[in-house]
Amino acid sequence: MGSGKVTDWQGKNVTVAGLGVSGVPAATVLHGLGANVTVVNDGDDARAREQAAELRERGVTVRLGDGATLPEGTELIVTAPGWKPDKPLFAAAAAAGVPVWGDVELAWRLRALDGREPAPWLCVTGTNGKTTTTRMLASILEAAGLRTAAVGNIGVSLLDAVLGEERHDVLAVELSSYQLHWAPSLRAHSATVLNLAPDHLDWHGSMEAYAKDKGRVYEGNRVACVYNVADKATEDLVRDADVEEGCRAVGFTLGPPGPSQLGVVDGMLVDRAFVENRQKNAQALAEVSDVNPPAPHNIANALAAAALARAFGVPATAVRDGLRAFTPDAHRIAHVADLDGVAYVDDSKATNTHAAEASLAAYGSIVWIAGGLAKGATFDELVAKSAERLRGVVLIGADRALIREALARHAPQVPVVDLDRTDTGAMLAAVQEARGLAVEGDTVLLAPACASMDMFVNYNQRGDAFAEAVRELGA
C-alpha cells in the first residue's frame, strides 16, 4: 500500500484495532486523509462509548464489543500496540492477506507526507530505563539548540509529532516491544537497546520472541547501534541486525571505555566513540555528579542518551548541559525525605525484577518495601543478588508470598514483615514497619519488583501513597 501521498489514502478501507491513546489519533488522521475508516474495539465501557461518539461525529464507523471480526473489504489494519499477535482479528487478516501496522509504522510511513522533510529518529528501547533515557536524550538535544521532542511510548503521539505544524530537527523516540513488533519498516538514524530481561512474555510468547522484537530497533540503522557492554544480549542483537553500510556498533559501560565505547573514568562520563583517533583519544562529556540521580543504572541511561546524541553530532558541552537540566519523572528513585538519619526513596516505577535489582544496587543498606502483582516473575535471582544489602523487608500485595519464599531460601537472616492488607492504610502501615526496621544511614526503598494493580490504579498512585505515608510519618 502506498503511503507517501495524500492520494494514496483516498477511498482505502482501513480498520483501526482499538481505541485509546493510539487508536483515536490513527483513526482521525486516516479519516482526514480520505480513507474509509472502521474502528473495532473489544471493550464497550463508558470511556469507549465517549471516544466512539466523537469519532462517529467525524464520519468514522465504530464497532464496540467486537474486536475479533475482520470488516469486509479491509485493505489494512492499524492496531493499538497492546493487541496481542494471536488475536483472531490478525489470524483473519493473515488469511486474507491484509497487512497489519502499528501506530509507529503508520507514523513512519506518513513522516514525509506531501514532501515534508522528515526529522531523523533516535530510538530507545529496552526492558527498563526507556523513558528516562529518552527524556535525557531530548534534554541533551535541546541543549545543543536543536528543535526536538520526546515522543512515542513516552505518552506523546508520534503521529502528532510527524504531522503537526511544529517542525523538528530530530526526534527522541521511546519504543516498546509491542510497538516494535508492529513496525516492520522503521529505520532509525541511530538506536539503542538499553537492556534485556524477561518481561511481557505472556504477550510475546517467549524470551526469544521478546528479544527479537526489541532487536527490530536496530534494523536499517544509518549511523550507530548503541548497546550495553554489561548485557551481551544487546550486543548480540546488533550483530544480528541488517544495518546500512558504515553504521557502527557503539557500546556503553560503567567502567573505562574501550575504543568505540562511552564509559566512566575518574568520575567523568567519557566518549571514545565519536572522537578522532578513538584508539588513543577520549573526550570528557560530563561529571557523574551531573547525572540526576547518580545511581549506577541511571548513569548507564545517561551514557546511552549521550551516545545517541553524539551519533547525531552534538558537542560535548551539550551532553553536560542537557544532563544538568534534566529532571527525572516522578517515582523513579525519587528521594522523598530524610527522617532520623534514614532516607526514604520512591522507585514505584520498578515494576519488574530487573528494575528492582538496579534500584537495590544503588544503595548500601536497605529496608525494602516490595510486592504486588508478579506477572509470572520469579524472585530467587533478585533476592540472591541483593541479600547482603538488606537490613529488612516489608512485603505487601497479592503475590508477596513469592518474594517471602525467595527470601527464606536466599536471605533467611533478613527480618521480614508480611502485611496481609490491601486497604487504603496499607502503605502507611508498610512505611511504619520499615521505619521500625531501619537504623541511621539506611535507605527505606519502595522498589516493588511487581505491578501495582492489585492495590492501586497504577504505579504512580502507589508511589504517591508511599510519599504521603512518609510525610505523615515525619509530621
C-alpha positions in Angstrom: 0.0 0.0 0.0 1.3 3.4 -0.9 1.7 5.9 1.9 3.8 8.9 0.9 1.0 11.0 -0.7 -2.5 12.1 0.4 -3.9 10.5 -2.7 -2.6 7.1 -1.6 -5.3 7.0 1.1 -8.3 8.3 -0.8 -11.0 5.6 -0.6 -8.8 3.0 1.1 -10.6 0.7 3.5 -8.7 0.8 6.8 -9.6 -0.9 10.0 -8.2 0.5 13.2 -7.9 -2.0 16.0 -8.5 -0.5 19.4 -9.4 3.0 20.7 -7.4 4.6 23.4 -4.3 6.8 23.1 -3.2 5.4 19.8 -6.4 4.3 18.1 -8.2 7.6 18.2 -5.4 9.6 16.6 -4.8 7.0 14.0 -8.5 6.9 13.0 -8.7 10.7 13.0 -5.6 11.1 10.8 -6.6 8.3 8.3 -10.1 9.7 8.0 -8.7 13.1 7.4 -6.6 11.6 4.5 -9.7 10.3 2.9 -9.7 6.7 4.0 -12.8 4.8 4.8 -12.1 4.0 8.5 -13.7 1.4 10.7 -12.6 1.2 14.3 -13.1 -2.2 16.1 -12.8 -2.4 19.9 -13.1 -5.2 22.3 -14.5 -3.1 25.2 -17.8 -1.3 25.4 -17.3 0.8 28.6 -18.2 4.4 29.2 -14.8 5.7 28.0 -15.0 3.6 24.8 -18.5 4.9 24.1 -17.4 8.5 24.6 -14.5 8.1 22.2 -16.7 6.3 19.7 -19.3 9.1 19.8 -16.5 11.6 19.0 -15.3 9.6 16.0 -18.7 8.9 14.7 -19.4 12.6 14.6 -16.4 12.9 12.2 -17.8 10.2 10.0 -15.8 7.2 11.3 -17.5 3.8 11.7 -17.0 2.3 15.2 -17.9 -1.2 16.3 -17.7 -1.6 20.1 -17.6 -5.0 21.8 -16.5 -6.8 18.6 -12.7 -6.8 18.0 -12.5 -10.2 16.6 -14.2 -9.9 13.2 -12.4 -8.5 10.2 -14.6 -5.9 8.5 -15.4 -6.7 4.9 -13.2 -5.1 2.3 -10.4 -4.3 4.8 -7.1 -3.4 3.0 -5.0 -2.5 6.0 -5.2 -2.9 9.8 -3.6 -0.3 12.1 -3.5 -1.7 15.5 -3.0 -0.4 19.0 0.4 -1.7 20.2 -1.1 -3.7 23.1 -3.2 -6.0 20.9 -1.6 -9.4 21.0 -0.4 -11.1 17.8 -2.6 -14.2 18.4 -5.9 -12.3 18.4 -8.5 -13.7 16.0 -8.6 -10.4 14.1 -5.0 -10.9 13.0 -5.5 -14.5 12.1 -8.3 -13.4 9.8 -6.1 -10.7 8.4 -3.3 -13.1 7.6 -5.7 -15.5 5.9 -7.0 -12.6 3.8 -3.5 -11.2 3.0 -4.2 -8.0 4.8 -1.1 -6.2 6.3 -1.1 -5.1 9.9 0.7 -1.9 11.0 1.1 -0.3 14.4 0.7 3.4 15.1 4.5 3.7 14.9 4.6 2.1 11.5 1.8 4.5 10.3 3.8 7.5 11.7 6.9 6.3 10.0 5.1 5.9 6.6 3.5 9.3 6.9 6.5 11.3 8.1 7.3 12.6 4.6 3.7 13.2 3.6 3.4 15.6 0.7 7.1 16.3 0.5 7.8 17.1 4.2 11.5 16.8 5.1 11.2 14.2 7.8 13.1 14.6 11.1 15.5 11.7 11.8 14.5 9.4 14.7 16.9 8.5 17.5 15.2 5.4 19.1 15.3 4.0 22.6 14.1 0.6 23.8 14.9 -1.9 26.5 13.3 -3.6 29.4 13.9 -0.7 31.8 15.1 2.9 31.6 13.4 3.8 28.3 11.5 6.9 29.4 14.4 8.3 31.5 16.9 7.8 28.7 14.6 9.2 26.0 13.9 12.3 28.1 17.7 12.7 28.9 18.3 12.5 25.1 15.8 15.2 24.4 17.3 17.4 27.1 20.8 17.0 25.5 19.5 17.7 22.0 17.7 20.8 23.3 20.9 21.9 25.0 22.5 21.7 21.5 20.0 24.1 20.2 18.0 21.5 18.2 14.3 21.5 17.8 13.2 18.2 19.3 10.6 16.3 21.3 10.4 13.2 23.4 7.7 11.1 21.7 6.3 7.6 21.3 5.7 5.2 24.2 6.6 8.1 26.5 2.9 9.2 26.1 3.3 11.7 23.2 1.8 10.6 19.9 4.3 10.0 17.1 1.5 10.8 14.6 1.1 14.3 16.2 4.9 14.7 16.1 5.3 13.9 12.4 2.1 15.5 11.2 1.8 18.6 13.5 2.6 22.1 12.5 5.8 22.2 14.6 8.9 21.3 12.8 11.6 19.2 14.4 15.3 18.7 13.6 15.4 15.3 15.3 13.0 13.2 17.4 13.9 11.3 20.6 11.6 8.2 20.3 10.8 5.7 23.0 9.6 2.4 21.7 8.1 -0.6 23.5 8.5 -4.2 22.3 4.8 -4.1 21.4 5.3 -1.1 19.1 8.4 -2.6 17.5 6.5 -5.8 16.8 4.1 -3.9 14.6 6.7 -1.6 12.9 8.5 -3.6 10.2 9.6 -0.6 8.1 11.1 1.6 10.8 14.7 2.6 10.0 16.3 4.8 12.7 19.2 7.2 12.4 20.6 5.5 15.5 19.1 3.4 18.2 19.8 1.6 21.5 18.5 -1.4 23.4 19.4 -0.5 26.9 19.0 -4.0 28.5 17.1 -7.2 28.1 15.3 -9.1 30.9 12.2 -11.3 30.9 9.1 -9.1 30.6 5.8 -9.2 28.8 6.4 -12.9 27.9 2.7 -13.6 28.1 2.3 -11.2 25.1 5.4 -12.3 23.1 5.2 -16.0 23.9 8.9 -16.5 24.7 12.1 -14.6 25.7 13.4 -15.2 22.2 10.4 -13.5 20.6 10.6 -10.7 23.0 14.3 -10.1 22.3 13.7 -10.4 18.5 11.0 -7.6 18.7 13.4 -5.4 20.7 16.1 -6.0 18.2 13.9 -4.6 15.4 15.0 -1.2 16.6 18.5 -1.8 15.0 17.2 -2.8 11.6 18.4 -0.4 8.9 20.2 2.0 11.3 22.3 4.5 9.5 24.9 5.8 11.9 25.1 3.9 15.3 23.7 0.9 17.0 24.2 1.6 20.7 24.4 -1.5 23.0 25.1 -2.2 26.7 28.5 -3.8 27.3 27.3 -5.3 30.5 24.4 -7.0 28.7 25.7 -9.3 26.0 22.3 -10.0 24.6 22.0 -6.4 23.4 25.3 -6.7 21.6 24.1 -10.0 20.0 21.1 -8.1 18.7 23.4 -5.6 17.0 25.4 -8.4 15.4 22.1 -9.9 14.0 20.8 -6.6 12.6 20.9 -5.7 8.9 22.2 -2.1 9.0 23.2 0.4 6.4 26.8 0.4 5.2 29.0 2.3 7.6 26.7 2.0 10.6 28.8 1.4 13.8 28.3 -0.6 16.9 28.9 1.7 19.9 28.9 0.3 23.5 28.3 2.0 26.8 29.8 0.8 30.1 30.1 1.8 33.7 33.8 1.1 33.5 36.6 2.7 31.5 35.6 2.7 27.8 37.4 0.9 25.1 37.5 2.2 21.5 34.0 2.8 20.1 32.6 3.0 23.6 31.4 5.5 26.2 32.1 4.9 29.8 33.3 6.3 33.2 36.8 7.3 34.2 37.6 9.1 37.5 34.1 10.3 38.0 33.7 11.5 34.4 31.5 10.4 31.5 33.9 9.8 28.7 33.5 9.3 24.9 35.9 7.1 22.9 33.5 6.5 20.1 32.8 9.9 18.4 36.3 11.3 18.5 39.2 11.4 16.1 41.7 8.5 16.6 39.5 6.7 19.1 42.3 4.2 19.7 44.2 6.8 21.6 41.9 9.8 22.3 38.9 10.4 24.6 36.5 13.3 25.2 35.2 14.1 28.6 31.4 14.8 28.4 30.2 15.4 31.9 30.8 14.6 35.5 29.0 11.7 37.1 27.5 14.2 39.6 25.8 15.9 36.6 23.5 12.8 36.4 20.3 13.1 38.5 20.2 10.8 40.4 23.7 9.3 40.0 22.6 5.7 40.7 24.5 3.2 38.6 21.6 2.3 36.3 20.9 5.9 35.8 24.5 6.6 34.8 24.1 3.9 32.2 20.9 5.6 31.0 22.9 8.9 30.7 25.7 7.2 28.7 23.2 5.6 26.3 21.5 9.0 25.8 24.9 10.7 25.3 25.9 8.1 22.7 22.8 8.6 20.6 23.2 12.4 20.9 26.9 12.2 19.9 25.9 10.0 17.0 23.8 12.9 15.8 26.7 15.2 16.1 26.0 17.2 19.3 29.0 18.8 21.1 30.3 17.5 24.4 29.1 20.7 26.2 25.5 19.9 25.2 25.8 16.5 26.9 26.9 18.1 30.1 24.3 20.9 29.9 21.5 18.6 28.9 22.2 16.2 31.8 22.3 19.1 34.3 19.0 20.4 33.0 17.3 17.0 33.1 14.7 16.4 35.9 13.6 12.7 36.4 10.0 11.8 36.2 8.2 11.0 39.4 8.5 7.6 41.1 11.9 6.8 39.6 14.4 6.5 42.5 13.0 9.8 43.8 14.2 10.9 47.2 11.2 11.7 49.3 12.6 12.7 52.7 15.2 12.0 55.4 13.8 11.1 58.8 16.1 10.4 61.8 19.0 9.8 59.5 17.1 7.4 57.3 16.5 8.2 53.6 13.1 7.3 52.1 13.2 6.7 48.3 10.3 6.1 45.9 11.0 3.8 43.0 7.5 2.7 42.4 8.3 2.5 38.7 10.4 -0.6 39.4 7.6 -2.9 38.4 9.7 -5.9 37.4 12.7 -7.7 38.9 15.2 -6.3 36.6 14.3 -2.7 37.5 14.2 -3.6 41.2 17.7 -5.1 41.0 19.1 -1.9 39.6 17.3 0.1 42.2 18.6 -2.1 45.1 22.1 -1.9 43.7 22.1 1.9 44.2 22.1 1.7 48.0 24.2 0.1 50.6 21.9 -0.8 53.5 18.2 -1.1 52.6 14.8 -1.7 54.2 13.0 -2.9 51.1 9.2 -2.5 50.6 8.2 -4.9 47.9 5.3 -6.9 46.4 2.2 -6.6 44.2 1.4 -8.5 41.0 4.3 -10.7 40.0 3.2 -11.1 36.3 4.7 -14.6 36.3 8.1 -13.4 37.6 10.3 -15.4 40.0 12.4 -13.7 42.6 15.3 -16.0 43.5 17.9 -14.3 41.4 16.9 -10.9 42.6 17.0 -11.8 46.3 20.2 -13.7 46.0 22.0 -10.8 44.3 20.6 -8.2 46.8 20.6 -10.2 50.1 23.7 -8.6 51.5 22.2 -5.1 51.2 19.0 -5.9 53.0 18.5 -4.7 56.6 14.9 -5.8 56.4 11.9 -6.4 54.1 8.3 -5.3 54.3 6.0 -7.2 51.9 2.7 -6.0 50.5 0.4 -7.1 47.7 -1.2 -10.1 46.2 2.0 -12.1 45.2 4.1 -11.2 48.3 4.4 -14.9 49.2 6.6 -15.5 46.1 9.1 -12.9 47.4 8.8 -14.2 51.0 9.7 -17.7 49.8 12.7 -16.5 47.9 13.9 -14.5 50.9 13.6 -17.7 53.0 15.8 -19.6 50.5 18.4 -16.9 49.9 18.3 -14.5 52.8 17.0 -16.3 55.8 18.8 -14.0 58.2 16.9 -10.9 57.0 13.8 -9.9 59.1 10.6 -9.9 57.1 7.3 -8.2 57.9 4.4 -9.7 55.8 1.5 -7.3 55.6 -1.7 -9.1 54.7 -3.7 -5.9 53.9 -5.0 -4.2 50.8 -6.9 -1.3 52.3 -6.0 2.3 51.8 -3.9 2.4 55.0 -1.7 -0.5 54.0 1.1 1.7 52.6 1.2 3.8 55.8 1.5 0.6 57.8 4.3 -0.6 55.5 6.2 2.6 55.9 5.8 2.4 59.7 7.0 -1.1 59.8 10.0 -0.1 57.6 10.8 2.7 60.0 10.9 0.2 62.8 13.5 -1.9 60.9 15.7 0.9 59.7 18.7 2.4 61.5 20.6 5.6 60.9 22.3 5.5 57.5 19.8 3.1 56.0 17.5 3.7 53.0 13.8 2.7 53.0 13.3 1.8 49.4 10.0 1.3 47.7 11.1 -0.9 44.7 8.2 -3.3 44.4 9.5 -5.6 41.6 5.8 -6.1 40.8 3.0 -4.4 39.1 0.6 -2.3 41.2 -2.9 -3.0 40.0 -3.8 -5.4 42.9 -3.9 -2.5 45.3 -3.5 0.7 43.2 -4.7 2.2 39.9 -1.1 2.3 38.7 2.5 2.7 39.9 2.0 6.5 40.1 -0.7 6.1 42.7 1.4 3.6 44.6 4.3 6.0 44.7 2.1 8.9 45.8 0.8 6.7 48.6 4.3 6.0 49.7 5.3 9.6 49.6 2.2 10.6 51.6 2.9 7.9 54.2 6.5 9.2 54.6 5.2 12.8 55.0 2.7 11.6 57.6 5.5 9.8 59.4 7.5 13.0 59.6 4.7 15.3 60.6 
